[in-house]
Amino acid sequence: MKALRWLGGLALVLAAVLGVAWLRSAPAPPAAGSESARRLAPGPLPAGSSEHRFVDRSRTTAANGEFPGAPERTLEATVWYPVGDAHPHPLLVYSHGFMSMRGENAPLAALLASHGYVVVSVDYPLTSWGAPGGPSLADVPNQPGDVRFVIDQVLAWPEAERPFAGEIDRERIGALGLSLGGLTTTLVTFHPRLRDPRIAAAVSIAGPAAMFAPVFFATADVPFLMIAGTRDAMVDHASNAAPLAAKLRSGGLLSIEGGSHAGFAAIADGFPLRLLGNPDWIGCAALTRNLKTGTVENPFTTLGGAADGVVFDPGGTLPCASGAPDGALAAGRQLMITRLAALAFFQSRFARDAEERLAHEAYLRERLARDFPEASFRAAGS
């Protein structure tokens, strides 16, 4: 009995310590009544979501480890949408990161839906957490085709079957994604052979970009925003994000001082990841383990060469090469900045009213940093 009481007391003490640490790690919100606080609140429309399955029978899924492959590509999807709004909607396709899943940024998707957007996110066949044979980087060049297929399916959805009221506005289609999903977004926006000309605006969140020369971004005049953290241990900010603004024709770079890589996923603000000094510690462990069991060859060589604007630096910084240093920005605060920036960027391009578009652009370029000093914006061409 004494041992049980001792263990019970120890458990209470541990719970109290964790509770205090949890409260202390809570991200500081923007000041009440500020422009950012208003923008973080849900928009004027209720947001709903539903689950769907899209099957592309025109393309195959490659063999992967013990998985023999499949004659089609099956995409499990979640769709977020505004409830009860019959106006034409902008469509956004969200791409998840490596070893992740379609719901990794559900709060961002719901926020966008509350402002009238239809957001579709799918589990990619061979890079998601549950991929048969294990997540594989080799399938990434196929993912821009998955984005195109999803757009086709949503545009062709019969009115009686789609979960949302109203049509999709074909002139307002965008893409966004995190990490390897950011790379997928960049490819489907600009790659000379893989791009979808229907993409009218795009956001890459911590997506690899060091391999892309300025000529790569000249294939399409599409506004493009990179959101990246300066303490990203997996996709180095200095080589991937920092040079990007100078390469772009339209859009820019939003850097988050102290931002980590894993801190861009909603799970990083939950227990226990929020208690870590840098959630990239877990991300690097999982990534390194996966890469050791997979191919050592560059999986992106099929994307092309210098003529396509794709140039690989053999001496470039490898993921997690320097570990995951402590002192990263609280993930919850990083997620607030990301949601605000993504919403403002798409609204600056897709809002119906010209004055409203200008107001969103001004917020992204100037006012966001007033409420979040960690955020800094560099316009394209600078």
Steps between C-alpha positions, in 0.01 A plus 500: 500500500781740586656434161170570327455825693858598415444431132170688510668800661781490244246493219322804643828690531594408142157606376533832681846561352377418150194719553714798597733439206198473269361833619837671472545372144170649383560734204438868555200614293490837323369790703125502552332730253794493260463443127666160536267392780204585280643308206575189709133468591284286268364680196136589433400150382472174695752241380413137433705200390439162342700194393529378142703269279636591158637221279715583198479194275717660232820481708663227706651483848855365487625201695643606836683265733273202561212681326466361145346818359150569370344570160350826628573783742257519790476832685314510831380858535356745750309799367443812710235740374278794599156385613195653337685731263382476138749752360783378274792378713875515456653150507824416682680165493711435811798260483630337817863444593710183492384232746194710578131497410225713353377641831836642612373859473125460549467829698648693207264327256201574724600866529523531122164325461340750737600770252335326205773265377463135409816324619586144397780297655588142411724226637757447228539131408867451590618799707233504772543355848303185415651438156520129412861394512588811701522867394722547194644819357517340157128563439520879539527571122159332461326726749452803273293265283295413808431870557386539139276196535341633821425831330342312211284295736377795703419704191305207356311422822126481427300748703302220665818328625733775612488589870491878452248734344599718206754454223879513492633818343741369235690828499580471872686172548802478725735254668683485830697244692750429776855371458492233228146625437653845451729347239199335335328840496805666343520232232132513407524878479822551302657180366518524118341155453320426826330834561126556486419831325181528705701580813463875553672538841712270717651476848791277597546453874860398570528328164839406352600759239880512487497294178299759304676767294331833410409368154285233665267766641476676164288223346180655638403841632339366818513678838693275738561529874758304696448480877809372680659483846857603574560204737375239258724195552355302209476751214779748562378861487829647377519292182132435425299802612737794533595522129146444377359853492764605248395213270128580498309726264200545731433428867778473752650338807359511853769396748418407859790561737553187711247299302564125480397253229265281702356816655305559179281192565204535737609198705806691621278718720359193678627281781783404532670675204425845638730425794805442281759770444479424128245251358739434211681263738229239443459588132872456435506165679212369287639644175851368559369155582288493185778622273739235635259223406417652159695584188819705524457636148361847438125438445453831322734454202202420276383860544747613237818700473633848443284556192197448725637726770578203727858503625627274779789611718697191606637699793160624615377478858344163580186470717578498872873536436538727804240334720207685655623785721291605799338840525253466216197726496190355665322297234164651583628849427667379181170345392315827567740688273471233231119505500492878489753519217338229287152648539619853424698385196212310340257779583737752343463302176151351514281747692233642269539862602813685381529710816472188712780336303722801562418498871603134530823564312584793728433285804733227376778739400488739795242455773555131586847578635356764735310233692761227447853647504634154411353538152675684220398533135718536190330579174576316178800638316673626816 
